[in-house]
Amino acid sequence: MTNVLIATSNAGKLRDFAGAAARLGVTILGIPDFHLLPEVLEDGLTFEANARKKAAEYSLHARGEIVLADDSGLEVDALNGAPGVHSTRYAALEDLSGEGCPRPSGNADIANSADAANNARLLRELSSVAAERKTAHFVCVLAAARDGEVLAVFPGKVEGVILDAPRGTHGFGYDPLFFVPPLQRALAELSAEEKAQVSHRGAAFRLFLEWYKRQRR
């Protein structure tokens, strides 16, 4: 059995990674006393920049261990890729600007918004968009680091369509609004194990595991 440390306190992300690892002989663990560590400022312009920064800094608190950190979010084609790296702060940024998402720099200290508020803003933004133009994708970039050095990064993506109303009770974030056409279900209608087979986070994690196995040979 292999233990993998994940730098997050997000229960939804931990469930996603555990779901992806369930059949692979891997146990997902959080960094001990993670809630006591200084929060890493997510001020990068890209998912990869934020993932790299978090993995490098948090790995300093688990010496000798490989630590994973991810940055992920929703990109909607009709909104020119928004909310993007602002996905968790989408509603809060609207309250501040009233003009759509500002650039990331200078906004990284804004608190995350509640999932319901973010979903509500997304539905408002897309209220006048035709159904066939509501295509979107979830993006995840997972970074692995040890002792402050980033060792590798792993991207994942899943394509879908934004629904007009939420569906399902599982998942978190925008999962209730993200419909996966091949499955004819929203991500929030899938179990953690089912979601891991199709999700952006599951895809990135499988790439990490392939890399990890090569390191151990």
DAWO-V963883 format. One record per residue. N is the residue number from 1. RES is the residue in one small letter. SS is DSSP state (helix for helix, strand for strand, loop for the rest). PSI is psi in degrees with one decimal (* if undefined). NEAR is the number of other ideal C-beta (glycine too) atoms within 8 Angstrom. Layout:
<<N | RES | SS | PSI | NEAR> <N | RES | SS | PSI | NEAR>>
This chain:
<<1 | m | loop | 132.5 | 5> <2 | t | strand | 135.6 | 7> <3 | n | strand | 135.8 | 7> <4 | v | strand | 127.9 | 13> <5 | l | strand | 130.1 | 12> <6 | i | strand | 128.4 | 14> <7 | a | loop | 79.0 | 12> <8 | t | loop | 152.6 | 10> <9 | s | loop | 5.8 | 6> <10 | n | loop | 112.6 | 7> <11 | a | helix | -35.0 | 7> <12 | g | helix | -43.0 | 9> <13 | k | helix | -41.4 | 11> <14 | l | helix | -39.3 | 12> <15 | r | helix | -41.4 | 9> <16 | d | helix | -47.3 | 14> <17 | f | helix | -39.6 | 14> <18 | a | helix | -38.1 | 10> <19 | g | helix | -40.2 | 14> <20 | a | helix | -28.3 | 13> <21 | a | helix | -12.7 | 13> <22 | a | loop | -41.3 | 9> <23 | r | loop | 8.7 | 4> <24 | l | loop | 12.6 | 7> <25 | g | loop | 31.4 | 4> <26 | v | strand | 134.7 | 10> <27 | t | strand | 127.4 | 8> <28 | i | strand | 126.6 | 10> <29 | l | strand | 148.0 | 8> <30 | g | strand | 160.2 | 10> <31 | i | loop | 131.1 | 13> <32 | p | loop | 134.4 | 5> <33 | d | loop | 35.8 | 6> <34 | f | helix | -37.0 | 11> <35 | h | helix | -15.5 | 5> <36 | l | helix | -8.8 | 4> <37 | l | loop | 150.5 | 9> <38 | p | loop | 134.7 | 3> <39 | e | loop | 135.9 | 4> <40 | v | loop | 128.7 | 8> <41 | l | loop | 121.4 | 7> <42 | e | loop | 81.3 | 10> <43 | d | loop | 14.4 | 7> <44 | g | loop | 158.9 | 13> <45 | l | loop | -9.9 | 7> <46 | t | loop | 163.1 | 8> <47 | f | helix | -41.5 | 13> <48 | e | helix | -41.1 | 12> <49 | a | helix | -43.7 | 10> <50 | n | helix | -41.9 | 14> <51 | a | helix | -44.4 | 15> <52 | r | helix | -45.2 | 13> <53 | k | helix | -44.9 | 12> <54 | k | helix | -44.8 | 15> <55 | a | helix | -45.9 | 16> <56 | a | helix | -47.6 | 13> <57 | e | helix | -41.8 | 9> <58 | y | helix | -27.8 | 16> <59 | s | helix | -19.3 | 16> <60 | l | loop | -15.5 | 9> <61 | h | loop | 6.0 | 7> <62 | a | loop | 67.4 | 11> <63 | r | loop | 134.1 | 6> <64 | g | loop | -10.9 | 5> <65 | e | loop | 149.5 | 8> <66 | i | loop | 125.2 | 11> <67 | v | strand | 134.0 | 15> <68 | l | strand | 139.7 | 14> <69 | a | strand | 144.4 | 14> <70 | d | strand | 157.2 | 14> <71 | d | strand | 136.2 | 15> <72 | s | strand | 162.5 | 11> <73 | g | strand | 179.8 | 13> <74 | l | strand | 134.3 | 14> <75 | e | strand | 118.1 | 12> <76 | v | strand | 125.1 | 15> <77 | d | helix | -42.7 | 9> <78 | a | helix | -15.7 | 9> <79 | l | helix | 22.4 | 9> <80 | n | loop | 36.8 | 5> <81 | g | loop | -4.2 | 7> <82 | a | loop | 155.6 | 12> <83 | p | strand | -15.8 | 14> <84 | g | helix | -133.4 | 10> <85 | v | helix | -8.6 | 13> <86 | h | helix | 10.4 | 13> <87 | s | helix | -42.3 | 13> <88 | t | helix | -11.5 | 9> <89 | r | helix | 17.3 | 12> <90 | y | helix | -49.6 | 16> <91 | a | helix | -40.3 | 12> <92 | a | helix | -39.1 | 12> <93 | l | helix | -33.8 | 13> <94 | e | helix | -41.0 | 11> <95 | d | helix | -35.4 | 7> <96 | l | helix | -40.2 | 8> <97 | s | helix | -37.3 | 9> <98 | g | loop | 8.7 | 5> <99 | e | loop | 22.8 | 4> <100 | g | loop | -176.5 | 6> <101 | c | loop | 125.8 | 11> <102 | p | loop | 176.5 | 10> <103 | r | loop | 156.0 | 7> <104 | p | loop | -38.6 | 11> <105 | s | loop | 132.1 | 7> <106 | g | loop | -5.2 | 6> <107 | n | loop | 2.5 | 11> <108 | a | loop | -20.1 | 9> <109 | d | loop | 4.5 | 4> <110 | i | loop | 134.2 | 8> <111 | a | loop | 149.6 | 5> <112 | n | loop | 150.1 | 5> <113 | s | loop | 158.7 | 11> <114 | a | loop | 147.4 | 6> <115 | d | helix | -42.8 | 9> <116 | a | helix | -38.2 | 6> <117 | a | helix | -41.8 | 11> <118 | n | helix | -43.3 | 16> <119 | n | helix | -40.1 | 12> <120 | a | helix | -41.5 | 9> <121 | r | helix | -41.8 | 11> <122 | l | helix | -43.0 | 15> <123 | l | helix | -37.7 | 11> <124 | r | helix | -44.2 | 7> <125 | e | helix | -29.7 | 9> <126 | l | loop | 7.7 | 12> <127 | s | loop | -29.2 | 6> <128 | s | loop | 8.9 | 3> <129 | v | loop | 133.7 | 8> <130 | a | loop | 147.7 | 5> <131 | a | helix | -39.8 | 7> <132 | e | helix | -11.0 | 5> <133 | r | helix | 6.1 | 8> <134 | k | loop | 34.6 | 12> <135 | t | strand | 150.0 | 12> <136 | a | strand | 169.8 | 13> <137 | h | strand | 147.4 | 11> <138 | f | strand | 137.5 | 16> <139 | v | strand | 138.8 | 13> <140 | c | strand | 135.1 | 16> <141 | v | strand | 121.6 | 17> <142 | l | strand | 129.7 | 17> <143 | a | strand | 138.5 | 17> <144 | a | strand | 132.3 | 16> <145 | a | strand | 157.0 | 16> <146 | r | strand | 129.3 | 11> <147 | d | loop | 39.6 | 8> <148 | g | loop | -1.8 | 8> <149 | e | strand | 127.5 | 8> <150 | v | strand | 126.1 | 10> <151 | l | strand | -36.3 | 7> <152 | a | strand | 159.9 | 8> <153 | v | strand | 152.2 | 11> <154 | f | strand | 116.4 | 13> <155 | p | strand | 151.8 | 12> <156 | g | strand | 150.9 | 16> <157 | k | strand | 149.2 | 10> <158 | v | strand | 134.8 | 11> <159 | e | strand | 146.9 | 7> <160 | g | strand | -165.5 | 13> <161 | v | strand | 141.4 | 10> <162 | i | strand | 128.8 | 12> <163 | l | loop | 166.2 | 11> <164 | d | loop | -15.4 | 4> <165 | a | loop | 150.4 | 6> <166 | p | loop | 150.0 | 9> <167 | r | loop | 137.3 | 11> <168 | g | loop | 160.7 | 13> <169 | t | loop | 1.5 | 3> <170 | h | loop | -179.8 | 11> <171 | g | loop | -165.1 | 11> <172 | f | loop | 178.5 | 7> <173 | g | loop | -129.3 | 10> <174 | y | loop | 7.7 | 12> <175 | d | helix | -39.6 | 13> <176 | p | helix | -18.9 | 13> <177 | l | helix | -5.8 | 14> <178 | f | strand | 108.5 | 16> <179 | f | strand | 130.6 | 11> <180 | v | strand | 104.6 | 13> <181 | p | loop | -44.5 | 7> <182 | p | loop | -28.6 | 5> <183 | l | loop | -16.1 | 7> <184 | q | loop | 34.8 | 5> <185 | r | strand | 156.0 | 10> <186 | a | strand | 157.3 | 15> <187 | l | helix | -33.1 | 17> <188 | a | helix | -4.2 | 13> <189 | e | helix | 2.6 | 8> <190 | l | loop | 149.3 | 14> <191 | s | loop | 168.0 | 7> <192 | a | helix | -40.4 | 12> <193 | e | helix | -41.8 | 9> <194 | e | helix | -42.6 | 9> <195 | k | helix | -38.7 | 16> <196 | a | helix | -27.3 | 14> <197 | q | helix | -22.7 | 7> <198 | v | helix | -14.4 | 12> <199 | s | loop | 161.6 | 15> <200 | h | helix | -40.4 | 13> <201 | r | helix | -39.0 | 16> <202 | g | helix | -41.2 | 15> <203 | a | helix | -44.5 | 13> <204 | a | helix | -40.2 | 15> <205 | f | helix | -36.8 | 15> <206 | r | helix | -37.7 | 9> <207 | l | helix | -40.6 | 12> <208 | f | helix | -45.1 | 13> <209 | l | helix | -38.1 | 11> <210 | e | helix | -43.6 | 8> <211 | w | helix | -43.5 | 11> <212 | y | helix | -41.0 | 12> <213 | k | helix | -37.7 | 8> <214 | r | helix | -34.2 | 7> <215 | q | helix | -27.0 | 6> <216 | r | loop | -6.0 | 5> <217 | r | loop | * | 4>>
